[in-house]
Amino acid sequence: MSKKEKMEEQAETTEAPVELSEAETLEATVAQLKDELAAAKDECASLKDQMLRDRADLENYRKRLIRDKEDSIRFANENLIRDLLQPLDDFARALEASESSKDYAKVHDGVVMVNSQIYSTLEKNWGLERIDAVGKEFDPQCHEAYQVVVDDSLEHETVLEEYVVGYLLHGRVIRPSKVKVGKPNV
């Protein structure tokens, strides 16, 4: 059977489409559009509901982040404070010992020990470093000149005396050394 014959046979077996009147066609179109509109309204309502849920989730997340940040700030120094409790206890014991005994040499030794303990704790656990100043070349990043004297024996500006110790925290200057600077006579 040829293609042409097959097509003719299929055309005979299929029924001819029933033609609808113009009013029926319009009614069918209106019904279809109403169905599409209802589906679109349902989808819009669903998307609006999802948007409101997402907005509420985002607002809750934002509030949680703010609360977590506030807690982080409030308790950020907890470990530092915990590390300093032992030296504070040692200071209290030194004060009690000084009241019961008038042996100031022991009190002095106790205070020296506590000072060493505090600095050691801050250095090992927290990254604190003293700035070496005396005998070093003056560095305005690390040193603050309180006094300047002219000294002919110097080749460059040199720290001669330290009034207040400076400190670095993880390599950043948190307090410069307050120093006396010797300046060469130029």
N, CA, C and O of each residue as an XYZ file, in Angstrom:
744
protein
N       0.843     -1.165      0.000
C       0.000      0.000      0.000
C       0.893      1.233      0.000
O       1.875      1.313      0.737
N       0.533      2.168     -0.827
C       1.325      3.385     -0.952
C       0.942      4.366      0.148
O      -0.065      4.201      0.837
N       1.750      5.359      0.286
C       1.507      6.376      1.314
C       0.190      7.086      1.050
O      -0.558      7.392      1.978
N      -0.078      7.336     -0.174
C      -1.309      8.041     -0.532
C      -2.514      7.219     -0.145
O      -3.482      7.767      0.381
N      -2.487      5.949     -0.383
C      -3.600      5.074     -0.041
C      -3.783      5.001      1.471
O      -4.909      5.003      1.968
N      -2.663      4.936      2.203
C      -2.737      4.894      3.668
C      -3.394      6.156      4.202
O      -4.226      6.081      5.106
N      -3.043      7.291      3.673
C      -3.595      8.556      4.144
C      -5.086      8.635      3.845
O      -5.854      9.138      4.666
N      -5.503      8.151      2.694
C      -6.925      8.170      2.340
C      -7.709      7.266      3.280
O      -8.812      7.616      3.700
N      -7.148      6.101      3.616
C      -7.815      5.151      4.497
C      -7.982      5.765      5.886
O      -9.038      5.632      6.504
N      -6.931      6.443      6.379
C      -7.015      7.066      7.700
C      -8.043      8.176      7.704
O      -8.752      8.351      8.695
N      -8.142      8.915      6.645
C      -9.097     10.013      6.564
C     -10.520      9.462      6.594
O     -11.406     10.100      7.161
N     -10.757      8.318      6.012
C     -12.083      7.718      6.002
C     -12.454      7.183      7.383
O     -13.614      7.270      7.785
N     -11.482      6.631      8.114
C     -11.791      6.026      9.408
C     -11.968      7.070     10.494
O     -12.689      6.821     11.461
N     -11.345      8.218     10.373
C     -11.525      9.258     11.396
C     -12.778     10.008     11.092
O     -13.128     10.272      9.942
N     -13.443     10.342     12.167
C     -14.702     11.058     12.010
C     -14.405     12.522     11.732
O     -13.388     13.064     12.165
N     -15.263     13.108     11.044
C     -15.121     14.524     10.741
C     -15.410     15.316     11.999
O     -16.344     14.990     12.731
N     -14.620     16.361     12.267
C     -14.840     17.149     13.487
C     -16.215     17.787     13.454
O     -16.713     18.246     12.426
N     -16.798     17.787     14.645
C     -18.117     18.380     14.777
C     -17.920     19.873     14.890
O     -17.148     20.340     15.728
N     -18.573     20.584     14.097
C     -18.435     22.029     14.142
C     -19.385     22.586     15.168
O     -20.572     22.261     15.200
N     -18.802     23.473     16.043
C     -19.587     24.097     17.095
C     -20.051     25.451     16.611
O     -19.456     26.071     15.730
N     -21.130     25.881     17.217
C     -21.617     27.213     16.856
C     -20.700     28.254     17.488
O     -19.890     27.939     18.360
N     -20.835     29.457     17.049
C     -19.990     30.548     17.541
C     -20.214     30.783     19.027
O     -19.245     31.046     19.739
N     -21.417     30.702     19.522
C     -21.735     30.901     20.943
C     -21.110     29.798     21.779
O     -20.562     30.059     22.851
N     -21.190     28.570     21.293
C     -20.601     27.454     22.022
C     -19.081     27.609     22.099
O     -18.478     27.306     23.128
N     -18.470     28.075     21.026
C     -17.029     28.294     20.988
C     -16.635     29.372     21.995
O     -15.640     29.232     22.706
N     -17.420     30.446     22.050
C     -17.135     31.526     23.009
C     -17.293     31.022     24.438
O     -16.477     31.342     25.303
N     -18.335     30.235     24.691
C     -18.546     29.686     26.030
C     -17.386     28.790     26.434
O     -16.914     28.842     27.570
N     -16.935     27.976     25.504
C     -15.809     27.088     25.792
C     -14.546     27.906     26.076
O     -13.779     27.580     26.982
N     -14.342     28.950     25.308
C     -13.180     29.819     25.508
C     -13.264     30.521     26.856
O     -12.266     30.598     27.572
N     -14.448     31.038     27.215
C     -14.632     31.723     28.503
C     -14.406     30.736     29.645
O     -13.761     31.082     30.635
N     -14.919     29.527     29.526
C     -14.724     28.524     30.575
C     -13.231     28.194     30.728
O     -12.725     28.061     31.842
N     -12.544     28.066     29.597
C     -11.108     27.779     29.649
C     -10.351     28.932     30.302
O      -9.457     28.704     31.117
N     -10.701     30.160     29.953
C     -10.036     31.328     30.538
C     -10.320     31.444     32.030
O      -9.449     31.834     32.807
N     -11.561     31.097     32.429
C     -11.888     31.114     33.863
C     -11.062     30.086     34.617
O     -10.584     30.356     35.719
N     -10.893     28.915     34.031
C     -10.066     27.884     34.657
C      -8.604     28.354     34.781
O      -7.960     28.171     35.813
N      -8.111     28.961     33.703
C      -6.731     29.466     33.723
C      -6.579     30.579     34.756
O      -5.566     30.639     35.454
N      -7.580     31.467     34.861
C      -7.550     32.551     35.844
C      -7.559     31.990     37.263
O      -6.802     32.454     38.116
N      -8.394     31.013     37.518
C      -8.447     30.400     38.846
C      -7.107     29.747     39.186
O      -6.625     29.858     40.313
N      -6.511     29.067     38.208
C      -5.207     28.435     38.430
C      -4.144     29.493     38.696
O      -3.290     29.313     39.564
N      -4.193     30.595     37.954
C      -3.222     31.678     38.148
C      -3.406     32.323     39.523
O      -2.425     32.658     40.186
N      -4.669     32.499     39.955
C      -4.928     33.069     41.287
C      -4.405     32.136     42.374
O      -3.815     32.591     43.354
N      -4.617     30.835     42.203
C      -4.108     29.865     43.180
C      -2.578     29.913     43.248
O      -1.989     29.904     44.328
N      -1.957     29.964     42.078
C      -0.493     30.025     42.039
C       0.011     31.322     42.672
O       1.003     31.317     43.402
N      -0.672     32.424     42.393
C      -0.294     33.723     42.972
C      -0.424     33.680     44.490
O       0.464     34.149     45.202
N      -1.520     33.122     44.986
C      -1.722     33.022     46.435
C      -0.646     32.133     47.057
O      -0.132     32.434     48.134
N      -0.316     31.055     46.385
C       0.722     30.156     46.885
C       2.078     30.856     46.924
O       2.813     30.738     47.904
N       2.405     31.580     45.863
C       3.682     32.307     45.812
C       3.728     33.427     46.857
O       4.768     33.671     47.469
N       2.604     34.098     47.054
C       2.543     35.163     48.064
C       2.752     34.568     49.459
O       3.484     35.126     50.276
N       2.108     33.439     49.720
C       2.278     32.766     51.009
C       3.732     32.358     51.209
O       4.287     32.548     52.292
N       4.353     31.799     50.173
C       5.753     31.399     50.254
C       6.652     32.607     50.477
O       7.605     32.539     51.253
N       6.348     33.724     49.791
C       7.141     34.940     49.965
C       7.044     35.438     51.406
O       8.055     35.832     51.987
N       5.855     35.428     51.988
C       5.682     35.875     53.372
C       6.440     34.966     54.335
O       7.047     35.442     55.295
N       6.407     33.658     54.081
C       7.162     32.720     54.925
C       8.661     32.982     54.811
O       9.372     33.004     55.815
N       9.137     33.181     53.576
C      10.559     33.457     53.373
C      10.968     34.756     54.051
O      12.035     34.831     54.659
N      10.131     35.772     53.950
C      10.418     37.061     54.590
C      10.477     36.892     56.109
O      11.358     37.458     56.757
N       9.555     36.122     56.682
C       9.553     35.876     58.129
C      10.804     35.090     58.536
O      11.418     35.382     59.562
N      11.176     34.094     57.727
C      12.393     33.324     58.019
C      13.624     34.227     57.978
O      14.507     34.123     58.830
N      13.677     35.109     56.989
C      14.802     36.027     56.868
C      14.866     36.980     58.068
O      15.945     37.250     58.595
N      13.728     37.473     58.486
C      13.677     38.373     59.653
C      14.111     37.630     60.919
O      14.844     38.190     61.734
N      13.679     36.400     61.095
C      14.102     35.598     62.248
C      15.602     35.336     62.202
O      16.271     35.387     63.234
N      16.135     35.057     61.019
C      17.558     34.823     60.854
C      18.350     36.083     61.210
O      19.374     36.011     61.890
N      17.867     37.232     60.745
C      18.531     38.508     61.038
C      18.544     38.758     62.547
O      19.571     39.157     63.096
N      17.426     38.530     63.215
C      17.354     38.726     64.669
C      18.292     37.768     65.393
O      18.946     38.146     66.365
N      18.354     36.523     64.916
C      19.234     35.540     65.535
C      20.698     35.956     65.370
O      21.489     35.818     66.303
N      21.065     36.470     64.171
C      22.434     36.934     63.953
C      22.784     38.095     64.883
O      23.880     38.136     65.443
N      21.862     39.030     65.046
C      22.090     40.162     65.944
C      22.272     39.667     67.370
O      23.184     40.108     68.069
N      21.409     38.752     67.809
C      21.503     38.204     69.170
C      22.822     37.460     69.363
O      23.470     37.602     70.401
N      23.226     36.658     68.356
C      24.485     35.922     68.450
C      25.683     36.876     68.496
O      26.642     36.641     69.232
N      25.621     37.942     67.712
C      26.709     38.916     67.711
C      26.800     39.619     69.060
O      27.895     39.816     69.585
N      25.661     39.994     69.618
C      25.657     40.637     70.933
C      26.221     39.694     71.992
O      26.985     40.119     72.859
N      25.854     38.427     71.926
C      26.392     37.450     72.883
C      27.902     37.281     72.684
O      28.649     37.176     73.657
N      28.347     37.257     71.432
C      29.784     37.128     71.156
C      30.553     38.299     71.753
O      31.613     38.118     72.353
N      30.014     39.492     71.583
C      30.679     40.670     72.127
C      30.659     40.632     73.656
O      31.667     40.918     74.303
N      29.528     40.283     74.218
C      29.388     40.271     75.676
C      30.312     39.250     76.322
O      30.860     39.504     77.394
N      30.491     38.099     75.683
C      31.291     37.032     76.282
C      32.633     36.815     75.577
O      33.277     35.786     75.781
N      33.052     37.763     74.759
C      34.299     37.609     73.995
C      35.510     37.475     74.901
O      36.454     36.762     74.558
N      35.507     38.125     76.020
C      36.671     38.110     76.910
C      36.553     37.066     78.013
O      37.321     37.096     78.974
N      35.617     36.155     77.890
C      35.405     35.146     78.924
C      36.685     34.350     79.209
O      37.047     34.160     80.370
N      37.361     33.889     78.171
C      38.578     33.097     78.376
C      39.693     33.937     78.988
O      40.456     33.446     79.819
N      39.791     35.197     78.583
C      40.791     36.088     79.164
C      40.537     36.272     80.663
O      41.454     36.177     81.479
N      39.292     36.533     80.999
C      38.940     36.717     82.409
C      39.237     35.441     83.188
O      39.786     35.500     84.288
N      38.886     34.313     82.635
C      39.148     33.032     83.303
C      40.648     32.850     83.542
O      41.056     32.363     84.596
N      41.475     33.245     82.551
C      42.931     33.130     82.704
C      43.472     34.069     83.784
O      44.488     33.772     84.413
N      42.801     35.197     83.997
C      43.295     36.171     84.981
C      42.757     35.934     86.394
O      43.174     36.625     87.323
N      41.859     34.994     86.579
C      41.307     34.729     87.909
C      42.372     34.226     88.881
O      42.387     34.634     90.043
N      43.249     33.356     88.427
C      44.307     32.833     89.309
C      45.237     33.950     89.792
O      45.504     34.033     90.990
N      45.733     34.803     88.905
C      46.557     35.916     89.403
C      45.786     36.845     90.351
O      46.364     37.363     91.306
N      44.507     37.057     90.101
C      43.712     37.872     91.026
C      43.640     37.219     92.397
O      43.749     37.896     93.420
N      43.456     35.907     92.418
C      43.452     35.182     93.698
C      44.799     35.332     94.394
O      44.859     35.502     95.611
N      45.886     35.268     93.612
C      47.220     35.418     94.195
C      47.425     36.818     94.767
O      48.054     36.974     95.814
N      46.897     37.839     94.088
C      46.964     39.200     94.631
C      46.208     39.286     95.957
O      46.682     39.905     96.910
N      45.050     38.672     96.009
C      44.258     38.701     97.247
C      45.027     38.030     98.378
O      45.038     38.537     99.500
N      45.665     36.908     98.104
C      46.466     36.233     99.132
C      47.644     37.102     99.564
O      47.979     37.139    100.748
N      48.276     37.800     98.624
C      49.399     38.681     98.955
C      48.932     39.818     99.854
O      49.634     40.197    100.791
N      47.749     40.364     99.574
C      47.205     41.433    100.421
C      46.896     40.924    101.819
O      47.172     41.606    102.806
N      46.326     39.731    101.906
C      46.039     39.143    103.227
C      47.341     38.919    103.999
O      47.410     39.191    105.197
N      48.365     38.426    103.315
C      49.648     38.179    103.971
C      50.277     39.489    104.435
O      50.897     39.536    105.498
N      50.121     40.551    103.648
C      50.712     41.826    104.040
C      50.023     42.409    105.270
O      50.665     43.103    106.058
N      48.742     42.143    105.447
C      48.017     42.648    106.613
C      48.395     41.884    107.878
O      48.473     42.474    108.956
N      48.630     40.586    107.759
C      48.950     39.789    108.945
C      50.433     39.875    109.300
O      50.799     39.721    110.466
N      51.270     40.114    108.327
C      52.704     40.201    108.610
C      53.228     41.493    108.015
O      52.720     41.971    107.000
N      54.205     42.034    108.623
C      54.783     43.285    108.121
C      56.079     43.020    107.361
O      56.936     43.897    107.250
N      56.211     41.800    106.838
C      57.400     41.430    106.061
C      57.194     41.888    104.614
O      56.638     41.165    103.787
N      57.649     43.083    104.340
C      57.404     43.670    103.031
C      58.227     43.009    101.921
O      57.869     43.115    100.748
N      59.290     42.351    102.261
C      60.081     41.639    101.256
C      59.255     40.498    100.656
O      59.289     40.264     99.448
N      58.510     39.790    101.521
C      57.654     38.698    101.021
C      56.503     39.249    100.171
O      56.131     38.669     99.151
N      55.957     40.370    100.613
C      54.877     41.004     99.837
C      55.419     41.411     98.470
O      54.775     41.183     97.446
N      56.603     42.014     98.461
C      57.225     42.411     97.197
C      57.433     41.202     96.296
O      57.111     41.244     95.109
N      57.968     40.132     96.856
C      58.205     38.917     96.065
C      56.886     38.359     95.515
O      56.831     37.889     94.378
N      55.827     38.415     96.330
C      54.512     37.934     95.883
C      53.969     38.767     94.740
O      53.419     38.230     93.779
N      54.122     40.083     94.841
C      53.639     40.972     93.771
C      54.452     40.748     92.496
O      53.886     40.730     91.403
N      55.754     40.579     92.619
C      56.599     40.303     91.449
C      56.163     38.999     90.790
O      56.081     38.912     89.564
N      55.882     37.985     91.611
C      55.454     36.688     91.080
C      54.116     36.821     90.325
O      53.963     36.274     89.233
N      53.164     37.541     90.906
C      51.854     37.708     90.261
C      51.997     38.505     88.972
O      51.356     38.176     87.974
N      52.823     39.544     88.974
C      53.056     40.338     87.768
C      53.615     39.451     86.663
O      53.173     39.517     85.516
N      54.578     38.631     87.016
C      55.173     37.712     86.040
C      54.133     36.717     85.527
O      54.100     36.402     84.337
N      53.292     36.228     86.424
C      52.253     35.260     86.055
C      51.243     35.889     85.089
O      50.841     35.254     84.114
N      50.840     37.114     85.352
C      49.878     37.795     84.464
C      50.495     37.995     83.084
O      49.878     37.661     82.073
N      51.711     38.539     83.039
C      52.336     38.777     81.734
C      52.539     37.466     80.970
O      52.297     37.402     79.765
N      52.979     36.432     81.669
C      53.183     35.131     81.029
C      51.882     34.593     80.440
O      51.874     34.077     79.323
N      50.787     34.711     81.181
C      49.478     34.252     80.693
C      49.051     35.038     79.458
O      48.591     34.459     78.474
N      49.207     36.364     79.514
C      48.806     37.194     78.371
C      49.694     36.939     77.161
O      49.228     37.007     76.024
N      50.947     36.651     77.393
C      51.872     36.393     76.292
C      51.588     35.040     75.640
O      51.485     34.955     74.416
N      51.460     33.984     76.445
C      51.266     32.635     75.894
C      49.872     32.448     75.292
O      49.739     31.911     74.192
N      48.848     32.881     75.998
C      47.476     32.582     75.583
C      46.831     33.652     74.709
O      45.866     33.370     73.999
N      47.350     34.872     74.752
C      46.631     35.964     74.091
C      47.457     36.759     73.098
O      46.935     37.699     72.498
N      48.728     36.422     72.899
C      49.533     37.073     71.869
C      50.053     38.450     72.239
O      50.354     39.248     71.352
N      50.166     38.750     73.528
C      50.671     40.051     73.963
C      52.197     40.011     73.984
O      52.793     39.037     74.444
N      52.831     41.086     73.477
C      54.292     41.198     73.491
C      54.686     42.587     73.956
O      54.036     43.575     73.611
N      55.748     42.658     74.737
C      56.318     43.957     75.108
C      57.111     44.483     73.919
O      57.717     43.714     73.173
N      57.101     45.791     73.751
C      57.921     46.415     72.716
C      59.272     46.740     73.346
O      59.355     47.486     74.322
N      60.324     46.168     72.773
C      61.673     46.503     73.235
C      61.994     47.900     72.729
O      61.864     48.178     71.536
N      62.411     48.776     73.630
C      62.610     50.156     73.220
C      64.021     50.656     73.472
O      64.654     51.171     72.550
N      64.532     50.524     74.676
C      65.810     51.130     75.046
C      66.936     50.564     74.184
O      67.118     49.351     74.074
N      67.691     51.497     73.571
C      68.816     51.114     72.720
C      68.418     50.849     71.278
O      69.286     50.663     70.426
N      67.148     50.828     70.994
C      66.674     50.570     69.624
C      66.525     51.891     68.869
O      66.424     52.960     69.472
N      66.515     51.795     67.542
C      66.278     52.973     66.725
C      64.831     53.428     66.933
O      63.911     52.614     67.015
N      64.657     54.746     67.016
C      63.320     55.298     67.244
C      62.418     54.959     66.061
O      62.776     55.196     64.907
N      61.243     54.400     66.359
C      60.250     54.028     65.352
C      58.927     54.666     65.756
O      58.320     54.245     66.741
N      58.468     55.672     65.017
C      57.223     56.348     65.402
C      55.998     55.431     65.392
O      54.962     55.775     65.961
N      56.113     54.260     64.747
C      55.021     53.295     64.757
C      54.889     52.636     66.132
O      53.786     52.306     66.567
N      56.031     52.447     66.813
C      56.055     51.718     68.081
C      56.384     52.600     69.281
O      56.112     52.224     70.421
N      56.965     53.764     69.032
C      57.420     54.622     70.128
C      56.754     55.994     70.043
O      56.503     56.516     68.957
N      56.480     56.554     71.194
C      55.949     57.909     71.276
C      56.973     58.732     72.050
O      57.242     58.460     73.220
N      57.540     59.739     71.392
C      58.599     60.534     72.006
C      58.005     61.518     73.008
O      57.195     62.375     72.654
N      58.423     61.378     74.269
C      58.012     62.309     75.318
C      59.075     63.378     75.537
O      58.788     64.481     76.004
N      60.296     63.029     75.192
C      61.400     63.955     75.377
C      62.438     63.659     74.308
O      62.665     62.500     73.960
N      63.071     64.714     73.784
C      64.123     64.559     72.783
C      65.342     65.333     73.265
O      65.245     66.498     73.651
N      66.485     64.665     73.235
C      67.740     65.319     73.608
C      68.739     65.136     72.476
O      68.712     64.125     71.773
N      69.612     66.106     72.303
C      70.636     66.025     71.265
C      71.844     65.319     71.856
O      72.299     65.646     72.952
N      72.360     64.338     71.105
C      73.519     63.563     71.556
C      74.441     63.380     70.354
O      74.081     62.716     69.382
N      75.649     63.981     70.429
C      76.600     63.935     69.309
C      77.133     62.543     69.035
O      77.628     62.283     67.939
N      77.046     61.640     70.005
C      77.611     60.305     69.817
C      76.696     59.367     69.020
O      77.095     58.253     68.678
N      75.506     59.804     68.733
C      74.534     58.941     68.031
C      74.578     59.161     66.529
O      74.805     60.276     66.061
N      74.358     58.088     65.774
C      74.304     58.170     64.315
C      72.874     58.369     63.817
O      72.657     58.976     62.768
N      71.896     57.855     64.576
C      70.485     57.993     64.195
C      69.672     58.145     65.478
O      70.183     57.943     66.579
N      68.422     58.499     65.321
C      67.556     58.684     66.498
C      67.434     57.366     67.247
O      67.046     56.348     66.672
N      67.767     57.392     68.533
C      67.808     56.183     69.347
C      67.027     56.402     70.629
O      67.060     57.488     71.207
N      66.327     55.371     71.070
C      65.594     55.428     72.334
C      66.604     55.306     73.465
O      67.352     54.331     73.538
N      66.622     56.307     74.349
C      67.572     56.319     75.467
C      66.938     55.816     76.762
O      67.597     55.184     77.588
N      65.656     56.106     76.921
C      64.982     55.749     78.169
C      63.505     55.461     77.865
O      62.909     56.061     76.971
N      62.946     54.542     78.623
C      61.535     54.180     78.436
C      60.763     54.601     79.686
O      61.093     54.197     80.801
N      59.733     55.416     79.481
C      58.902     55.867     80.607
C      57.721     54.931     80.845
O      57.382     54.611     81.984
N      57.106     54.502     79.751
C      55.962     53.584     79.830
C      56.173     52.487     78.791
O      56.474     52.765     77.630
N      56.009     51.238     79.222
C      56.206     50.091     78.331
C      55.098     50.068     77.274
O      53.929     50.306     77.579
N      55.482     49.780     76.036
C      54.514     49.628     74.949
C      54.242     48.153     74.698
O      55.043     47.293     75.064
N      53.099     47.866     74.068
C      52.711     46.472     73.839
C      52.176     46.280     72.428
O      51.579     47.175     71.829
N      52.417     45.064     71.920
C      51.858     44.598     70.653
C      50.877     43.482     70.962
O      51.107     42.679     71.866
N      49.793     43.431     70.219
C      48.850     42.319     70.320
C      48.793     41.676     68.947
O      48.281     42.263     67.994
N      49.331     40.444     68.853
C      49.433     39.719     67.577
C      50.101     40.588     66.516
O      49.681     40.607     65.359
N      51.146     41.308     66.923
C      51.924     42.112     65.981
C      51.402     43.516     65.749
O      52.061     44.294     65.059
N      50.269     43.870     66.284
C      49.697     45.207     66.107
C      49.935     46.012     67.386
O      49.713     45.522     68.493
N      50.389     47.256     67.213
C      50.642     48.120     68.367
C      49.309     48.480     69.017
O      48.429     49.064     68.385
N      49.180     48.116     70.300
C      47.970     48.524     71.025
C      48.278     49.669     71.993
O      47.379     50.393     72.422
N      49.567     49.820     72.330
C      50.013     50.976     73.101
C      51.483     51.194     72.785
O      52.307     50.313     73.030
N      51.825     52.375     72.236
C      53.233     52.633     71.934
C      54.016     52.887     73.224
O      53.462     53.324     74.233
N      55.315     52.602     73.162
C      56.192     52.912     74.291
C      56.370     54.418     74.371
O      56.569     55.073     73.348
N      56.302     54.965     75.552
C      56.534     56.400     75.753
C      57.997     56.532     76.176
O      58.412     56.009     77.210
N      58.773     57.250     75.345
C      60.212     57.176     75.473
C      60.912     58.544     75.400
O      60.341     59.551     74.982
N      62.182     58.518     75.830
C      63.105     59.646     75.671
C      63.980     59.275     74.480
O      64.536     58.178     74.432
N      64.101     60.190     73.519
C      64.815     59.907     72.282
C      66.083     60.756     72.218
O      66.065     61.955     72.498
N      67.185     60.101     71.842
C      68.434     60.805     71.578
C      68.541     61.058     70.093
O      68.390     60.152     69.274
N      68.810     62.326     69.759
C      68.847     62.726     68.354
C      70.267     63.170     68.008
O      70.860     63.937     68.767
N      70.834     62.713     66.889
C      72.185     63.152     66.527
C      72.185     64.644     66.167
O      71.190     65.175     65.673
N      73.300     65.296     66.418
C      73.419     66.712     66.085
C      73.726     66.831     64.602
O      74.785     66.402     64.142
N      72.802     67.411     63.863
C      72.971     67.507     62.415
C      73.308     68.919     62.024
O      73.490     69.206     60.841
